[in-house]
């Protein structure tokens, strides 16, 4: 009589999830970096650096300063693209097309993996935030309406900022790079062409004194900036929780 073969039960080795790749976020000023750090619950890790985790993913935020050179210098200070799976240029931008309004989020994701691109629109839909994909053009100065309109047509650009180009050069194709910005000034809007020398009280007081005639407009712009950055910070937080 044949006996049934007894099979030993084998214990399956649990499959552990792969660690999520870290994300680097850059923002030019304390008025952009501060709301982001607060929304993402990052803690200060230096005079211009914040760190923490969002949905189990390490996030590093650096305040670069305004402009291409400051951004390049900050990124070259001990950061390597190979450390991160995604680099995000975050902050305010100027519209170069009439459909991009103040408070609208714009994203330039030309060089990013599609799995990182799709959740951007899904995030906007979830939060009911007006959203556009398009080219974000680099500028070295604050553009006024005539220049924004002309370059928007010539370069087929949706918006402009002063730091994203430096982040792309730093990444050099070694990590996915996305600009996620929120519109401050619309294409027909004029902004003061100069900026404060620093972010300390004395620099801001000197700037206000030099632009006394424009002070009501500057205050209004500052309030819009704060509201816009609150919206963008929530957008980026929700996006990072999705990817």
C-alpha positions as CSV (number, residue, x, y, z in Angstrom):
1,X,0.0,0.0,0.0
2,X,1.4,3.3,-1.0
3,X,1.8,6.0,1.7
4,X,1.1,9.7,0.9
5,X,4.2,11.8,0.7
6,X,4.5,14.3,3.5
7,X,5.6,17.7,2.4
8,X,7.4,20.0,4.8
9,X,5.8,23.4,5.0
10,X,8.2,26.0,3.9
11,X,8.1,29.5,5.4
12,X,8.0,32.1,2.7
13,X,10.5,34.9,3.1
14,X,8.6,38.2,3.6
15,X,9.1,40.6,0.7
16,X,10.1,43.9,2.2
17,X,9.1,47.1,0.4
18,X,12.0,48.9,-1.3
19,X,13.1,52.1,0.5
20,X,11.6,55.2,-1.0
21,X,14.2,57.4,-2.7
22,X,14.9,60.8,-1.0
23,X,13.7,64.0,-2.5
24,X,15.5,67.3,-2.7
25,X,13.5,70.6,-2.8
26,X,14.9,74.0,-3.5
27,X,13.3,77.4,-2.7
28,X,14.9,80.8,-3.1
29,X,13.8,82.8,-0.1
30,X,12.7,82.3,3.5
31,X,9.2,83.4,2.4
32,X,9.1,80.4,0.1
33,X,11.2,77.9,2.1
34,X,9.5,78.7,5.4
35,X,5.9,77.7,4.4
36,X,7.2,74.5,2.7
37,X,9.2,73.5,5.8
38,X,6.1,74.1,8.0
39,X,3.7,72.2,5.7
40,X,6.1,69.2,5.3
41,X,7.0,69.3,9.0
42,X,10.7,69.5,8.3
43,X,13.1,70.7,11.1
44,X,16.0,73.0,10.7
45,X,19.3,71.2,10.0
46,X,21.4,74.3,9.3
47,X,21.0,78.0,8.5
48,X,19.4,77.3,5.1
49,X,18.5,73.6,5.3
50,X,15.6,71.6,6.6
51,X,15.1,67.9,6.8
52,X,12.5,65.3,7.7
53,X,10.3,62.6,6.2
54,X,7.0,62.7,4.3
55,X,5.1,59.4,3.9
56,X,8.3,57.5,4.8
57,X,10.4,59.4,2.3
58,X,13.4,61.5,3.3
59,X,13.0,65.1,2.2
60,X,15.7,67.7,2.2
61,X,14.8,71.4,1.6
62,X,17.4,74.0,1.0
63,X,17.0,77.8,0.8
64,X,19.2,78.8,-2.1
65,X,18.9,82.6,-2.4
66,X,17.5,84.4,-5.4
67,X,19.0,83.9,-8.8
68,X,21.0,81.3,-10.8
69,X,24.3,81.9,-9.2
70,X,23.0,81.6,-5.6
71,X,21.1,78.5,-6.5
72,X,24.2,76.9,-8.2
73,X,26.4,77.8,-5.2
74,X,23.9,76.3,-2.7
75,X,23.5,73.1,-4.7
76,X,27.2,72.7,-5.1
77,X,27.7,72.9,-1.3
78,X,27.8,69.2,-0.5
79,X,24.9,67.9,-2.5
80,X,25.1,65.2,-5.2
81,X,22.3,64.3,-7.6
82,X,23.0,60.6,-7.0
83,X,21.7,61.0,-3.4
84,X,18.1,61.8,-4.6
85,X,15.5,60.2,-6.7
86,X,13.8,63.5,-7.4
87,X,14.7,67.1,-7.3
88,X,11.9,69.8,-7.1
89,X,12.4,73.5,-7.8
90,X,9.6,75.1,-5.8
91,X,8.4,78.6,-5.2
92,X,6.8,81.6,-6.9
93,X,6.9,82.4,-10.6
94,X,5.7,84.9,-13.1
95,X,3.1,84.1,-15.7
96,X,4.0,84.4,-19.4
97,X,0.6,83.3,-20.8
98,X,-2.8,84.9,-20.0
99,X,-4.4,81.6,-18.8
100,X,-1.9,81.3,-15.9
101,X,-3.4,83.3,-13.1
102,X,-2.2,84.2,-9.6
103,X,-2.6,81.2,-7.4
104,X,-2.4,78.7,-10.3
105,X,0.2,75.9,-10.0
106,X,2.4,75.3,-13.0
107,X,4.8,72.4,-13.5
108,X,7.6,71.9,-15.9
109,X,8.3,68.1,-15.9
110,X,9.9,67.7,-19.3
111,X,12.8,65.5,-18.0
112,X,10.9,63.5,-15.4
113,X,9.7,59.9,-15.4
114,X,6.1,59.6,-16.3
115,X,5.3,57.9,-13.0
116,X,6.4,61.1,-11.3
117,X,4.5,63.3,-13.8
118,X,1.0,61.8,-13.6
119,X,0.5,62.4,-9.9
120,X,0.9,66.1,-10.4
121,X,-2.4,66.5,-12.2
122,X,-4.0,64.0,-9.9
123,X,-2.9,66.1,-7.0
124,X,-4.3,69.3,-8.5
125,X,-7.7,67.6,-9.2
126,X,-7.8,66.2,-5.6
127,X,-7.2,69.7,-4.1
128,X,-9.2,71.6,-6.7
129,X,-6.3,73.8,-7.6
130,X,-6.0,75.3,-11.1
131,X,-3.0,73.6,-12.7
132,X,-1.0,73.8,-16.0
133,X,1.9,71.9,-17.5
134,X,4.3,74.0,-19.5
135,X,7.8,75.4,-20.1
136,X,9.2,77.5,-17.3
137,X,11.7,79.9,-18.7
138,X,14.9,81.1,-16.9
139,X,15.3,84.8,-16.4
140,X,18.0,86.9,-14.6
141,X,15.7,89.8,-13.9
142,X,12.1,90.5,-12.9
143,X,10.3,90.7,-16.3
144,X,7.8,93.4,-16.9
145,X,4.6,92.8,-19.0
146,X,5.9,93.6,-22.5
147,X,8.8,91.3,-22.0
148,X,6.7,88.5,-20.5
149,X,4.3,88.7,-23.4
150,X,7.0,88.8,-26.1
151,X,9.2,86.0,-24.6
152,X,6.1,83.9,-23.8
153,X,5.3,83.9,-27.5
154,X,8.8,83.6,-28.7
155,X,9.9,80.8,-26.3
156,X,6.5,79.2,-26.0
157,X,6.9,79.5,-22.3
158,X,4.2,79.3,-19.7
159,X,6.0,81.0,-16.8
160,X,9.4,82.2,-15.7
161,X,11.6,82.0,-12.6
162,X,15.3,82.5,-11.7
163,X,16.4,79.2,-10.2
164,X,15.0,76.2,-12.0
165,X,17.7,76.2,-14.7
166,X,20.4,75.9,-12.1
167,X,18.7,72.9,-10.6
168,X,18.5,71.2,-14.0
169,X,22.2,71.9,-14.7
170,X,23.1,70.5,-11.3
171,X,21.0,67.4,-11.8
172,X,22.7,66.8,-15.2
173,X,20.3,64.0,-16.0
174,X,21.3,62.0,-13.0
175,X,18.0,62.4,-11.2
176,X,14.5,63.4,-12.2
177,X,13.9,67.1,-12.0
178,X,10.6,68.9,-11.8
179,X,9.7,72.6,-11.4
180,X,6.5,73.0,-9.3
181,X,5.7,76.7,-9.0
182,X,2.8,78.9,-8.2
183,X,2.0,82.1,-10.1
184,X,2.5,85.3,-8.3
185,X,2.4,88.0,-11.0
186,X,0.2,87.6,-14.1
187,X,1.3,88.3,-17.6
188,X,-0.1,91.9,-17.5
189,X,1.1,92.7,-14.0
190,X,4.0,95.0,-13.2
191,X,6.3,94.1,-10.3
192,X,9.1,96.2,-8.7
193,X,12.2,95.3,-10.7
194,X,14.6,95.3,-7.7
195,X,14.6,93.0,-4.7
196,X,15.9,93.5,-1.1
197,X,19.6,93.0,-0.5
198,X,18.9,90.5,2.2
199,X,16.1,89.0,4.3
200,X,17.0,90.6,7.6
201,X,15.0,93.5,9.1
202,X,17.5,96.2,8.2
203,X,17.6,95.1,4.5
204,X,13.8,95.0,4.4
205,X,13.6,98.5,6.0
206,X,16.0,100.0,3.5
207,X,14.1,98.4,0.6
208,X,10.8,99.7,1.9
209,X,12.3,103.2,2.3
210,X,13.7,103.1,-1.2
211,X,10.3,102.1,-2.6
212,X,8.0,104.2,-0.3
213,X,5.7,105.2,-3.2
214,X,5.1,101.6,-4.0
215,X,4.7,100.4,-0.4
216,X,0.9,99.7,-0.6
217,X,1.5,97.6,-3.8
218,X,4.4,95.8,-2.1
219,X,2.3,94.9,0.9
220,X,-0.4,93.6,-1.3
221,X,2.1,91.5,-3.2
222,X,3.5,90.2,0.0
223,X,0.1,89.0,1.2
224,X,-0.6,87.3,-2.2
225,X,2.8,85.7,-1.9
226,X,2.0,84.2,1.5
227,X,-1.4,82.9,0.3
228,X,0.1,81.4,-2.8
229,X,2.9,79.7,-0.9
230,X,0.4,78.2,1.5
231,X,-1.4,76.7,-1.5
232,X,1.8,75.4,-3.1
233,X,3.1,73.9,0.1
234,X,-0.1,71.9,0.6
235,X,0.1,70.8,-3.1
236,X,3.7,69.6,-2.7
237,X,2.9,67.8,0.6
238,X,0.0,66.0,-1.0
239,X,2.0,65.1,-4.1
240,X,4.9,63.6,-2.0
241,X,2.3,61.5,-0.1
242,X,1.1,60.2,-3.5
243,X,4.3,59.2,-5.3
